[in-house]
Amino acid sequence: MKKTLILIALSLLLFGCGDHSSKKELPNIILLTLDTLRADHLHCYGYEYETSPHINRFAAQSTLFEYAYTPIPKTSAAFCSMLTGLHPFIHKCAPNRGTVNAKLITLAEALKAKGYHTEAVVANANLARVFQFDQGFTNYTEVWNEVETKEETAPFITKRVLDFLKTPPGKPFFIWLNYIDPHTPYIPPQEHIQPRPQGRDIREVKPRLVAGMQREMNQKGHFHEGHFTALYDGSIHYVDSQVGRVLDQIEQSGLLKNSIIIVTADHGEDLGENNFYFNHGPLTFNAASRVPLMIRWPGKPPRRVRRVVSIMDITPTLFDALDIPAPKYPMQGRNLFTDRTQRRLKLFGQLGTFGMVAGHFHYIEVMPQLQRQLGLEPKYIFNILKDPYEKENLVADFSNLAESLSKEYKAYFSRHGYMNSANKAPAPELSEKEKRDLKTLGYL
């Protein structure tokens, strides 16, 4: 009750009081996030294999941002950035099992104050109520409390949203669906798995770091990269089929004409690039940091945008479109449709590694521990327009740029700090089901 009163007062303070209705009907907002989905494994982003027929169809009707980045390739902090428009150094939410600061205004809180019904169905326990990701949601469904296995999560989410869409509330709504199938363990139904080239024998890759799928390797004796790529792609193909059902129901329910639909991800996944396998977080190469972002917006013609953008931009874009006043603190995100400045994005990697995206250059600095573990160079620069798979290191040709970007990142980090003892929030107590879900996903 106390928190509810505080939120009401905060909403009145930030957004004013009185009638929030507009002469123009407010659009519904449907946010579909596909946990751990890297952009370059979708056909609409140039992947040679057809992993995503339904998402491809949606992309053809949408504004597709070709170079969208997460500010951090870890779940909690990335989603906090998506839902607040803030960089991790500002919102301070930890990379995993991080708590959303109650003083921040989330997208759901702003929309609820605007008169929206707000709904969420989330499948990753890093987004649990105990971490305060439910701020602003009328209904918040934690899928791990409703099902017993990871295999059951996607059908549960799809059924829940289909039922919702068939009988939507009599007011504008915001619904957030968080599917988790591309996250380890990769366990798609067999009919969604297609063979891939064999690739390297992981046992022969030296140095290397295998951070996930150890059970598949040890118990089933699968050691080639292609086997795991097939499983990952199969997981995408499976979740794409679920997204297709949701998109079909949106159309059948007559909601297309007045709904903003967003498809994106919190981060990608390393599948052996740079000798790092089946996880995300330490490295900020494109494999983990470049994500899909496509928005179907009524009245906006479909197109492809090559500017560098961030998932931080989603919330400020919606704030602008719905005439929601910005919070009293500055957001690092920008309007996806009106901002034309050249971005300089700061990407935080664990273990001290970091990246900077400046225009069409991607700078990466790897700390000594990972250099030794993975056999990497200390610094990289890639031209992401010409080399999206980041094969050609240009750092020798752009040493001055590398030094400038390194200084800029370190100055920003030094000014704000992140994950030090002064701004770490105490870890909340987790339920047994939350612990089980996090253990399944490799977090515990």
Residue pairs with C-beta under 8 A, 6 or more apart in sequence:
3 102
6 102
7 109
7 135
7 136
10 105
10 109
11 109
11 112
11 113
14 105
14 110
14 113
14 325
14 327
14 328
15 110
15 113
15 114
15 324
15 325
16 325
20 113
20 114
20 115
21 115
22 323
25 172
25 258
26 114
26 115
26 116
26 172
26 322
27 172
27 258
27 259
27 260
27 298
27 322
28 168
28 172
28 173
28 174
28 175
28 255
28 258
28 259
28 260
29 111
29 116
29 172
29 173
29 174
29 175
29 259
29 260
29 262
29 318
30 174
30 175
30 177
30 250
30 259
30 260
30 261
30 262
31 174
31 175
31 176
31 177
31 262
31 264
31 314
32 177
32 179
32 243
32 246
32 261
32 262
32 263
32 264
33 79
33 82
33 176
33 177
33 178
33 179
33 264
33 265
33 266
34 179
34 181
34 182
34 236
34 239
34 243
34 263
34 264
34 265
34 292
35 75
35 123
35 124
35 178
35 179
35 180
35 181
35 182
35 183
35 265
35 266
36 180
36 182
36 183
36 184
36 265
36 266
36 267
36 268
36 269
36 280
37 182
37 236
37 239
37 265
37 268
37 269
37 291
37 292
38 265
38 268
38 269
38 286
38 287
38 288
38 290
38 291
39 45
39 68
39 265
39 268
39 286
39 290
39 291
39 292
40 46
40 47
40 286
40 287
40 290
40 388
40 389
41 47
41 51
41 232
41 233
41 236
42 51
42 52
42 55
42 56
42 59
42 236
42 292
43 49
43 50
43 51
43 52
43 53
43 56
44 52
44 55
44 56
44 59
44 60
44 64
44 292
44 294
45 66
45 292
46 388
49 194
49 196
49 233
50 56
51 233
51 236
51 237
51 240
52 236
52 237
52 240
53 240
53 244
54 240
54 241
54 243
54 244
54 247
55 240
55 243
55 263
55 292
55 294
57 244
57 247
58 243
58 247
58 261
58 263
58 294
58 296
59 263
59 294
60 302
61 296
61 302
62 261
62 263
62 294
62 295
62 296
62 297
62 302
63 294
63 295
63 296
63 297
63 300
63 302
63 303
63 304
63 305
63 336
63 337
64 292
64 293
64 294
64 302
64 303
64 304
64 305
65 293
65 294
65 295
65 305
65 307
65 309
65 336
66 304
66 305
66 306
67 290
67 306
67 307
67 308
67 309
67 357
67 360
67 384
68 264
68 290
68 291
68 292
68 293
68 308
68 309
68 310
68 311
69 289
69 290
69 291
69 308
69 309
69 310
69 311
69 345
69 347
69 357
70 78
70 81
70 265
70 266
70 267
70 268
70 289
70 291
70 310
70 311
70 347
71 77
71 78
71 81
71 87
71 88
71 310
71 311
71 312
71 345
71 346
71 347
71 348
72 78
72 81
72 88
72 95
72 267
72 347
72 348
72 349
73 267
73 268
73 280
73 281
73 283
73 284
73 288
73 289
73 347
73 349
74 95
74 96
74 267
74 280
74 281
74 350
75 95
75 96
75 124
75 126
75 127
75 266
75 267
76 93
76 94
76 95
76 96
76 97
76 98
76 126
76 127
76 131
77 88
77 91
77 93
77 94
77 95
77 96
77 98
77 348
78 266
78 267
78 311
79 126
79 127
79 133
79 266
80 86
80 88
80 91
80 93
80 98
80 100
80 133
81 87
81 88
81 91
81 310
81 311
81 312
81 333
82 264
82 266
82 311
82 312
82 314
82 315
83 100
83 106
83 107
83 108
83 133
83 315
84 91
84 100
84 104
84 105
84 106
84 107
84 315
84 331
85 312
85 313
85 314
85 315
85 316
85 319
85 331
85 332
85 333
86 104
86 312
86 331
86 332
86 333
87 312
87 332
87 346
88 95
88 348
88 418
89 346
89 348
89 412
89 413
89 416
89 417
89 418
90 329
90 332
90 416
91 100
91 101
91 104
92 101
92 418
92 423
92 425
93 99
93 100
93 101
94 419
94 424
94 425
95 281
95 348
95 350
95 419
96 126
96 443
97 126
97 131
97 427
97 430
97 438
97 443
98 126
98 131
98 425
99 131
99 132
99 425
99 428
100 106
100 131
100 132
100 133
100 135
101 132
101 425
102 132
102 135
104 135
104 327
105 327
106 135
106 136
107 136
107 174
107 314
107 315
107 318
108 118
108 120
108 135
108 136
108 137
108 174
108 176
109 135
109 136
110 136
110 315
110 319
110 324
111 118
111 136
111 174
111 318
111 322
111 324
112 118
112 136
112 137
112 138
114 172
114 322
114 324
115 171
115 172
116 171
116 172
116 173
116 174
117 138
117 169
117 171
117 172
117 173
117 174
118 136
118 137
118 138
118 139
118 173
118 174
118 175
119 137
119 138
119 139
119 140
119 164
119 173
119 174
119 175
119 176
120 133
120 134
120 137
120 139
120 140
120 141
120 175
120 176
120 177
120 178
121 141
121 143
121 157
121 160
121 161
121 175
121 176
121 177
121 178
122 133
122 140
122 141
122 142
122 143
122 176
122 178
123 143
123 144
123 153
123 154
123 157
123 178
123 179
123 180
124 178
124 180
124 183
124 437
124 441
125 142
125 144
125 430
125 433
125 434
125 437
125 438
125 441
125 443
126 438
126 443
127 133
127 178
128 142
128 430
128 434
129 140
129 142
130 428
130 429
130 430
130 431
130 434
131 428
133 140
134 140
137 176
141 160
142 434
143 153
143 156
143 157
144 153
144 433
144 434
144 436
144 437
145 431
145 433
146 156
147 153
147 156
150 180
150 181
150 185
150 187
150 440
150 441
151 187
153 179
153 180
153 181
154 179
154 180
154 181
154 238
154 239
154 242
155 242
157 177
157 178
157 179
157 242
158 242
158 245
158 246
161 175
161 177
161 246
161 249
162 245
162 246
162 249
164 175
165 246
165 249
165 250
165 253
165 255
166 249
166 253
168 253
168 255
177 246
179 239
179 242
179 243
180 441
181 188
181 235
181 236
181 238
181 239
181 242
182 232
182 235
182 236
182 239
182 269
183 269
183 441
184 212
184 213
184 278
184 279
184 441
184 442
185 212
185 213
185 215
185 216
185 440
185 442
186 213
186 216
186 228
186 231
186 232
186 234
186 235
186 278
187 231
187 235
188 231
188 234
188 235
188 237
188 238
189 234
189 238
192 234
192 235
192 237
192 238
192 241
193 230
193 231
193 233
193 234
194 230
194 233
194 234
194 237
195 226
195 230
196 226
196 227
196 229
196 230
196 233
197 226
198 224
198 225
198 226
198 227
199 224
199 225
199 226
199 229
199 272
200 224
200 225
200 272
201 223
201 224
202 208
202 210
202 217
202 223
202 224
202 225
202 272
202 277
203 223
205 272
205 275
206 375
207 275
207 372
207 373
207 374
207 375
208 275
208 276
208 277
208 374
209 275
209 276
209 277
209 373
209 374
210 217
210 277
210 278
211 276
211 277
211 278
211 279
211 442
212 277
212 278
212 279
212 442
213 228
213 231
213 277
213 278
216 222
216 227
216 228
216 231
217 223
222 228
225 271
225 272
228 271
228 272
228 277
228 278
229 271
232 269
232 271
243 263
247 261
250 256
250 259
250 261
256 296
256 298
257 298
258 298
259 296
259 298
260 295
260 296
260 297
260 298
260 318
260 321
261 295
261 296
262 293
262 294
262 295
262 314
263 292
263 293
263 294
263 295
264 291
264 292
264 293
264 294
264 311
264 314
265 291
265 292
266 291
266 311
267 280
267 288
267 289
267 291
268 280
268 286
268 287
268 288
268 289
268 290
268 291
269 278
269 279
269 280
269 287
269 288
270 276
270 277
270 278
270 279
270 280
270 283
270 285
270 287
270 288
271 277
271 278
271 287
273 285
273 287
273 390
274 283
274 285
274 287
274 374
274 376
275 374
275 375
275 376
276 282
276 283
276 374
279 442
280 288
281 288
281 349
281 350
282 349
282 350
282 351
282 353
282 370
283 349
283 353
283 364
283 366
283 370
284 347
284 348
284 349
284 353
284 354
284 355
284 364
285 355
285 362
285 364
285 380
285 390
286 362
286 382
286 384
286 388
286 389
286 390
289 347
289 355
290 384
290 388
291 311
293 309
293 311
293 314
295 336
300 337
305 336
306 385
307 340
307 343
308 342
308 343
308 345
308 357
308 359
308 360
309 334
309 336
309 343
310 332
310 333
310 343
310 345
312 331
312 332
312 333
313 333
313 334
313 335
313 336
313 339
314 333
314 336
315 331
315 333
316 326
316 331
316 333
316 334
316 335
317 333
317 335
317 336
317 337
318 324
319 325
319 326
320 335
320 338
334 341
334 343
342 358
342 359
343 357
343 358
343 359
344 356
344 357
344 358
344 405
344 408
345 356
345 357
345 358
346 354
346 355
346 356
346 408
346 409
346 412
346 413
347 354
347 355
347 356
347 357
348 354
348 418
349 355
351 367
351 369
351 370
352 367
352 369
353 364
353 365
353 366
353 367
353 370
354 364
354 365
354 409
354 413
355 362
355 363
355 364
355 365
356 362
356 363
356 405
356 406
356 408
356 409
357 363
357 384
358 401
358 405
360 383
360 384
360 385
360 386
361 381
361 382
361 383
361 384
361 398
361 401
361 405
362 380
362 381
362 382
362 384
362 390
363 379
363 380
363 381
363 401
363 402
363 405
363 406
364 379
364 380
364 381
364 382
365 378
365 379
365 380
365 406
365 409
366 374
366 376
366 377
366 378
366 379
366 380
368 378
370 376
371 377
371 378
377 393
377 395
379 395
379 402
379 406
380 390
380 393
380 395
381 393
381 394
381 395
381 397
381 398
381 401
381 402
382 390
382 392
382 393
382 394
383 392
383 394
384 390
395 402
417 423
430 438
435 444
438 444
